């Protein structure tokens, strides 16, 4: 059994074992921040997903032109954009926790965390691009200039 190392020279045992001292392991000091971000995005998602559902219900049986005008409105497009960004951040944080907890190989963990981050950014970017494109189409329809 390993004994904790005397880190401060007082003769009191610290909270780190010799192996943790050598590897530099210990508290990452980011658990609380991660926890708070996940809870805040979860709370935002609870509100914004309701907005997504209401928008989806309002779009049922609407013709294409009306749907583009509806989604192209800033009162609809901004909450949709916020919802997609919040969901992407929440997804990234949740999957990151799973990867860090269950993938033990360091290289695989790093690669998967990076892939997770890129995937979340890609999802948010594609959603934002689609919303901007719809807003521009709605603007073009309103002004008489077509945007393809």
QUIJOQUI-V587047 format. One record per run of one state. SS is the DSSP state (~ for helix, > for strand, _ for the rest). FROM is the first residue (numbers start at 1). TO is the last residue. Records with the same first field share a line. If there is no record, write none. Layout:
SS=FROM-TO ; FROM-TO
This chain:
_=1-3 ; 5-16 ; 24-30 ; 60-63 ; 73-73 ; 103-105 ; 144-148
>=4-4 ; 17-17
~=18-23 ; 31-59 ; 64-72 ; 74-102 ; 106-143
